[in-house]
Amino acid sequence: MYKSALRDYTRKRIEQIEKSDILVGIPCYNSEKTIAHVIETVSEGLHKHFNHMRNVVFIADGGSTDDTREVVKDVQLKPWQEKIVSIYRGPAGKGSALRSIFEAAVWLDVKACAVVDADIRSITSNWIKSLIEPVLENGYQFVAPVYIRHKYDGTITNNIVYYLI
């Protein structure tokens, strides 16, 4: 077991940035077809609603074997936003991805951290406001979304996990 889910190159990148107000984490694995849209929408939401603050978009990749990281590197963020692309350390899965995102948030001493999935098709820039504003403006410590999703966004939840509950 690793003491940190962050690799050395990721920590160095975090040290270059030093501090941020907001971090939006995107855990991913083999998401080359959907992740560009998610990152662009997150960037737009941060620019539209929090452009007066320092923002980081943190991509926590699980060792994708497709072109996910290449797609991520090509996506341009809005001005004054930083992007970190990292392959997390630890057991494969979303848990290690989340650990790396939250570690980065602690290192950067952010005021708010949000997490969105890399394959969500129905995301809008207003989601970012809805996830972050209650933390920054109202002192909430946790925000969970309730949303209407694209009919295929819940395939695993609706068709596999639902029947196990």
LODREN-346683 format. One record per residue (C-alpha): residue number from 1; residue in one letter; x, y, z. Coordinates in nm, 4 decimals, padded with zeros to 6 digits. Layout:
REM LODREN-346683
{NUM 'a' {X Y Z}} ...
REM end
This chain:
REM LODREN-346683
{1 'm' {00.0000 00.0000 00.0000}} {2 'y' {00.1290 00.3418 -00.0937}} {3 'k' {00.1382 00.6282 00.1533}} {4 's' {00.0144 00.8571 -00.1212}} {5 'a' {-00.1980 00.8038 -00.4296}} {6 'l' {-00.0050 01.0881 -00.5962}} {7 'r' {00.3001 01.0111 -00.8054}} {8 'd' {00.6127 01.2255 -00.7726}} {9 'y' {00.5528 01.4098 -01.1020}} {10 't' {00.2005 01.4952 -00.9855}} {11 'r' {00.3278 01.6301 -00.6542}} {12 'k' {00.5830 01.8427 -00.8399}} {13 'r' {00.3075 01.9844 -01.0600}} {14 'i' {00.1019 02.0616 -00.7497}} {15 'e' {00.4039 02.2361 -00.5952}} {16 'q' {00.4365 02.4501 -00.9101}} {17 'i' {00.0758 02.5629 -00.8738}} {18 'e' {00.1175 02.6082 -00.4939}} {19 'k' {-00.2414 02.6987 -00.4074}} {20 's' {-00.5868 02.6980 -00.5572}} {21 'd' {-00.9346 02.8041 -00.4514}} {22 'i' {-01.1268 02.5312 -00.6351}} {23 'l' {-01.0348 02.1858 -00.7582}} {24 'v' {-01.2624 01.9799 -00.9810}} {25 'g' {-01.1548 01.6175 -00.9985}} {26 'i' {-01.2421 01.3835 -01.2818}} {27 'p' {-01.1664 01.0152 -01.2193}} {28 'c' {-01.1362 00.8265 -01.5468}} {29 'y' {-01.0514 00.4974 -01.7110}} {30 'n' {-01.0752 00.4373 -02.0859}} {31 's' {-01.2955 00.7445 -02.1359}} {32 'e' {-01.1496 00.8779 -02.4615}} {33 'k' {-01.4905 00.9244 -02.6232}} {34 't' {-01.6521 01.1285 -02.3449}} {35 'i' {-01.3877 01.2997 -02.1336}} {36 'a' {-01.3186 01.5978 -02.3638}} {37 'h' {-01.6809 01.7102 -02.3360}} {38 'v' {-01.6702 01.6759 -01.9567}} {39 'i' {-01.3460 01.8744 -01.9217}} {40 'e' {-01.4649 02.1483 -02.1589}} {41 't' {-01.7932 02.1772 -01.9687}} {42 'v' {-01.6149 02.1902 -01.6317}} {43 's' {-01.3798 02.4577 -01.7664}} {44 'e' {-01.6742 02.6594 -01.8990}} {45 'g' {-01.8543 02.6304 -01.5640}} {46 'l' {-01.5483 02.7447 -01.3701}} {47 'h' {-01.4955 03.0343 -01.6116}} {48 'k' {-01.8611 03.1382 -01.6080}} {49 'h' {-01.9174 03.1200 -01.2325}} {50 'f' {-01.5766 03.1336 -01.0601}} {51 'n' {-01.3410 03.3193 -01.2958}} {52 'h' {-01.2267 03.5449 -01.0111}} {53 'm' {-01.0771 03.2434 -00.8320}} {54 'r' {-00.7834 03.0109 -00.8948}} {55 'n' {-00.9106 02.6839 -01.0420}} {56 'v' {-00.7566 02.3429 -01.1042}} {57 'v' {-00.9021 02.0603 -01.3106}} {58 'f' {-00.7473 01.7351 -01.1856}} {59 'i' {-00.7707 01.4255 -01.4049}} {60 'a' {-00.7114 01.1031 -01.2077}} {61 'd' {-00.6547 00.8293 -01.4637}} {62 'g' {-00.6595 00.4607 -01.3748}} {63 'g' {-00.4037 00.3590 -01.6355}} {64 's' {-00.6253 00.3840 -01.9411}} {65 't' {-00.5226 00.1653 -02.2327}} {66 'd' {-00.7044 00.3779 -02.4905}} {67 'd' {-00.6201 00.7391 -02.5804}} {68 't' {-00.7838 00.8990 -02.2760}} {69 'r' {-00.4694 01.0801 -02.1566}} {70 'e' {-00.3864 01.2015 -02.5077}} {71 'v' {-00.7378 01.3421 -02.5451}} {72 'v' {-00.7098 01.5082 -02.2026}} {73 'k' {-00.3763 01.6698 -02.2881}} {74 'd' {-00.5243 01.8187 -02.6062}} {75 'v' {-00.8217 01.9818 -02.4320}} {76 'q' {-00.7634 02.3535 -02.3777}} {77 'l' {-00.8917 02.5123 -02.0580}} {78 'k' {-01.0145 02.8685 -02.0201}} {79 'p' {-00.7576 03.1325 -01.9126}} {80 'w' {-00.6356 03.1219 -01.5536}} {81 'q' {-00.7209 02.7561 -01.5087}} {82 'e' {-00.4662 02.4841 -01.4427}} {83 'k' {-00.4880 02.1217 -01.5531}} {84 'i' {-00.3186 01.8278 -01.3846}} {85 'v' {-00.3210 01.4896 -01.5570}} {86 's' {-00.2168 01.2072 -01.3273}} {87 'i' {-00.2104 00.8298 -01.3192}} {88 'y' {-00.2902 00.7529 -00.9575}} {89 'r' {-00.1078 00.4964 -00.7442}} {90 'g' {-00.2832 00.2225 -00.5543}} {91 'p' {-00.5378 -00.0468 -00.6284}} {92 'a' {-00.7286 -00.0049 -00.9525}} {93 'g' {-01.0665 00.1597 -00.9106}} {94 'k' {-01.2527 00.4754 -00.8299}} {95 'g' {-01.1469 00.4660 -00.4633}} {96 's' {-00.7809 00.5267 -00.5489}} {97 'a' {-00.8806 00.7913 -00.8029}} {98 'l' {-01.0834 00.9751 -00.5391}} {99 'r' {-00.7983 00.9436 -00.2908}} {100 's' {-00.5613 01.1117 -00.5367}} {101 'i' {-00.8131 01.3896 -00.6058}} {102 'f' {-00.8678 01.4593 -00.2366}} {103 'e' {-00.4935 01.4466 -00.1643}} {104 'a' {-00.4373 01.7063 -00.4363}} {105 'a' {-00.7150 01.9206 -00.2871}} {106 'v' {-00.5453 01.9081 00.0537}} {107 'w' {-00.2004 01.9881 -00.0906}} {108 'l' {-00.3453 02.2853 -00.2793}} {109 'd' {-00.5413 02.4006 00.0275}} {110 'v' {-00.8577 02.4502 -00.1771}} {111 'k' {-01.1734 02.6100 -00.0433}} {112 'a' {-01.3949 02.3720 -00.2436}} {113 'c' {-01.3506 02.0422 -00.4250}} {114 'a' {-01.5986 01.8811 -00.6634}} {115 'v' {-01.5874 01.5474 -00.8435}} {116 'v' {-01.7628 01.4635 -01.1704}} {117 'd' {-01.7493 01.1427 -01.3733}} {118 'a' {-01.5590 01.1302 -01.7013}} {119 'd' {-01.8395 00.9633 -01.8908}} {120 'i' {-02.1401 01.1738 -01.7924}} {121 'r' {-02.3118 01.3007 -02.1058}} {122 's' {-02.5701 01.5283 -01.9486}} {123 'i' {-02.3278 01.7561 -01.7604}} {124 't' {-02.3769 02.1317 -01.8019}} {125 's' {-02.1663 02.4267 -01.6891}} {126 'n' {-02.4315 02.5068 -01.4286}} {127 'w' {-02.3564 02.1782 -01.2524}} {128 'i' {-02.0237 02.3262 -01.1455}} {129 'k' {-02.1972 02.6230 -00.9875}} {130 's' {-02.4494 02.3957 -00.8162}} {131 'l' {-02.1777 02.1706 -00.6732}} {132 'i' {-01.9373 02.4412 -00.5569}} {133 'e' {-02.1403 02.7503 -00.4660}} {134 'p' {-02.3109 02.5971 -00.1580}} {135 'v' {-01.9676 02.5155 -00.0155}} {136 'l' {-01.8183 02.8585 -00.0845}} {137 'e' {-02.1211 03.0783 -00.0148}} {138 'n' {-02.3297 02.8881 00.2400}} {139 'g' {-02.0683 02.6969 00.4380}} {140 'y' {-02.1902 02.3517 00.3385}} {141 'q' {-01.9363 02.0733 00.3749}} {142 'f' {-02.0910 01.8271 00.1309}} {143 'v' {-02.3127 01.8618 -00.1743}} {144 'a' {-02.4694 01.5648 -00.3549}} {145 'p' {-02.6381 01.6180 -00.6906}} {146 'v' {-02.9890 01.5241 -00.7892}} {147 'y' {-03.0255 01.5382 -01.1648}} {148 'i' {-03.2024 01.4025 -01.4664}} {149 'r' {-02.9550 01.2075 -01.6713}} {150 'h' {-02.9218 01.0853 -02.0258}} {151 'k' {-03.0945 00.7516 -02.0691}} {152 'y' {-02.7622 00.5682 -02.1037}} {153 'd' {-02.5767 00.7412 -01.8180}} {154 'g' {-02.7223 00.5047 -01.5571}} {155 't' {-02.6810 00.1751 -01.7408}} {156 'i' {-02.4607 00.0112 -01.4782}} {157 't' {-02.6594 00.1463 -01.1843}} {158 'n' {-02.9996 00.0636 -01.3281}} {159 'n' {-02.9281 -00.2684 -01.4944}} {160 'i' {-02.6684 -00.4322 -01.2728}} {161 'v' {-02.6339 -00.2768 -00.9277}} {162 'y' {-03.0061 -00.2116 -00.8786}} {163 'y' {-03.0799 -00.5834 -00.8798}} {164 'l' {-02.8087 -00.6555 -00.6246}} {165 'i' {-02.9630 -00.4248 -00.3652}} 
REM end
